[in-house]
Structures are given as structure tokens and as C-alpha cells.
Amino acid sequence: MRVALLTYSTKPRGGVVHTLNLAEALAVSGVDVTVWSLARQGDRGFFRAVDPRVRVKLVEFPEVGEESVTDRIVRSIALLRKAFTPQDFDIVHAQDCISANAVGPCIRTIHHLDEFTTPVLAECHEKAVVEPYARICVSAAVAAEVTVGWGLTPTVIPNGVLAQRFIDAASEVGGIDRWRQRLGRYVLAVGGIEPRKGTIDLVEAYHLVRRRLPDVGLVIAGGETLFDYRDYRAEFDALCDELDVEPVILGAVEDDELPGLVAASSAFAFPSTKEGFGLAAMEALAAGRPVVTRDLPVLREVFGGTVRYASTPTTFADALVDVMSTERDRGPGRALASSLTWEQAAKSHVEFYRAHPMP
């Protein structure tokens, strides 16, 4: 079986992480896998090394001058469509709206649903849901949204988790000490500064946390997106100034360094307003960190009783203070993370591919 997995970026975003881990697990199981992606900003590879059993095809995406988000996405679709060779594969599996619009008949994983007001982007989103001949979601909650919105019934195949990386990091005292010497005691959020990640709510919550735990800092890691969030970032900066909050903004963290950064945190904050699964929070559970997430149906489904839930900055702050002030049993969270393997995800995907051959 020759499978093409397609993603829109080489940077460490959730869908890209999913694509690489799935590709590697499929390759281990004997599937002939090629990962296709646009290579932005002169990238010559993904954010981490990829198992050599996986072929990688990068489509150069040259930078141009001032370009709107709409124009950038339309150009992304056109370049990927021109380069992709569907005839070389038995299964074409798109992981996002861009690749689903670019490649013709395909299977689509719908990680989460977006809302666009720009007509071109709204059309791209719509087509990427309705035109694939088969669909996968990583949670039942998102699959239910697709059913309600379009009358379609995606198959649910949960994410895998590389739990052992984070379990091991939690026992590497030297790595934890390096991060704590640099950052002190801190609440960590991973995903960058953008509306979907609820970053402004996090700043408000942290401001309240600091009143009760003044030695705790706020650290924000990650962040690479096609969208223009300059207005949101300006609002974030203005709020930080108003509340005298000085978060440490790390940007993208090297893949080998991320488990130690997570393991060294005092708590992991996950205030996202929309998620498909919550992989970063699951990795934090594997590292033994207490996690506070926004109270969303999808996160209730995925995490059950292993995390604390909150709906407002005030309740988020209360939960963060509580989990940093009381000892909690790390066992259930680690057991949940360890139970979700990419080996099982790959097996389920192969079964799905065989049941849904290309038309």
C-alpha cells in the first residue's frame, strides 16, 4: 500500500506533529509512506528528523512581498496542486484544508473546525469538509460537529502520544534543573499567541495567580501559523502592559528540548477555545504535570478526570493555584497518555484505508 500524507507546514503545529508520528508508525508497520508538505521560509526539512523509512517531499513555497492571508492560502493550494502526483499512490490522505483543496479525491482528517468570514477561506473550509470521499476525526466531539453541520459521519481514530519521551524527561533531573534555573517556577502554555489558544484569557488568569503565588512566572512556547494575528498580538501586549505581566515568550522550542521544558513546569495551562484532541496537554500528563484546560466537550471526552477544567480567567486561576499548591496522583494521567499509542493509531488507519480505497 502506497500512502501519501499531506500537511501544510514543516513547523511544529499539532497537525504537523500528528502527520509525522502517524507516517512513522505506518512505515514501521510496513506501509510505503510519503509525507508531502509546503516548505516555507526556505526550510529544507521538518522541525525534527524524520524516520528514514518515510519519504519526504517538500514543495518550495517562496516568500513574496506583502501578501494577504487569503492570497497566501490560495497560492499554497495552487503550488501543492501543481507539484503533487496522485497517480503514485493508492491512498491520498490530507490533514488540513490546504492539502484537501489541493490534491483531488482524498481521505481527510478533520482535526477541528474553523470559522471564516472571508468568502474564499470559507469556501476552502467548506470544500475540505464535503469533497473528500472519506473522513476521519481524532475525537467523537469533533465528529459530532461534522454530523450536525453537514450530515456526514466521520470515523473516529484518536491521536497517539509519544508518552515515553515525556515520562523519561520527568526523571532527567539535569534537564529539569536547567529549565528551572533559567525560568524559575512557571506555568507553561504551548501553542503560541493566537485567539484559538485563548492566550489573552491566560494572561488575565495568570495575573490573578500571581497575586497568590508571586514567585510563579508565565512561559509561552510555540507558535507558527498562516494567519495574521497582529491585532490579537497587539491586544495581548496591551493587556500585559496594563496588568504588568511579563511572560517569557520562547517561540518555537527545539523538539529535543520540549519534553524537559514541559516536565520542569509547575503546571500546564491549556485555555484553548477550540481543539480536536489536545495533544500538548496529553504530553504534559505523561510528564506528570498537573493540567488545567478550558471546559470543552472535546477535552472532557479525551481527558476525563485526569485534568482540571475551567471556563473563565477567574476559575482558571483558582484551578492553577490549587494544582500548584496540592500534591496530586500522577498515575491516572500518565496511564491515559501511555494508553494512546501511534502503533494502534496506525493499525486503525490501515484498516480504514483498506475499507475506503481511492474511488
Steps between C-alpha positions, in 0.01 A plus 500: 500500500641837392373782720549874463448708815475872431546793738535874451818580692831368628462684832396338833125554490260233626392374160860481381607307811208263440598450136861411575421266787232323300731470199776345708264253667356401162851449362592279796194287422622450142303767314677693223453859623586836349440825686439807285520853631555857397846623599466855623771748594766302315457186710683194374338257741250464782551643847643164605672206339263256331538121502688413177235240419269795424553682171474878520395723211527874564347753262686827506282791605696815416433810705352798321441859611189617681244223459158461659412183688249414227757542223754297699261210545384507138865496388572214742223292346612576145866412562418175676249403229757561227770290669298209639489173306184313607555222248797378707284402797228257599380726784515880513442627854475876562544637851372857454292731283788607275607150400140376469428779251820428308503128435165390357333179626632429848438391855494795739576515870294782649692591814271788590257731323579865433274797434594739219325817389711561189307341208803329343612348831146397592471324164833322550388383843166377366655311209757338729215354707256391230715401201729229646354155439563387861567676830676437830479700823728460801212540748131417510416859595639638174340215305167601655554861387552374145184292522295793630641743244509285188317173567826307453629226729880499537678205653671576833864397532662660806845653494797308622741646756875455527453474873835343584691809384324705766507230767876476453541878511329509839775281644791692343591725789772682308266605221232617741755694705627681190153627416422594860828685540413697190129556560437441870161366596254536211165428343552380143281538193594353161351622173593862458297819530177478302124512553441124479755441774322735740821686581337822616283310749819333622662838569198604705506170689873525563460854636268353766733205566793734561313679778492174695821337374732793425801279425331329201577621147314453172675332206353473150661272242426418137313686235510495120194563291388614157257748648552863586454545873670838529188662644466225759868527586461875544207438735709242687792742536271781618344276765843387621601865536176586679534213748880527528535139381831406340468154350805319367421440132725225369357454152574165338700271728733232362324166496761337723461778757121501520453201736736653755326838478165331565632277779657798682177702512297533818173477306390477138232742381282410203239776456425426131157601379497231230691171482474167325679292761750692717830328429718754684296457818520122468878525477498707819307224676764252385763726659306487826394863489166622635289630212222759496297516179205699378174319559421378148302186404791365296742536791253339740481210257875462460624572854218394727598549863876532447502882468330800660245697296426872503285737296609852599828671591392500865420129515813427295709689756334316789572164340862587422564613857337186635699256284826678582424502872390140553663170410310298241521139386687500168410140426163539325626769261809304409297184454262681264783649294679165484185322382480712184764359269590586143531129434128459565420816304696366203322164519162675501603716205608198294163336569329823395706528182412145400132567561512828305709453184546788260197537270 
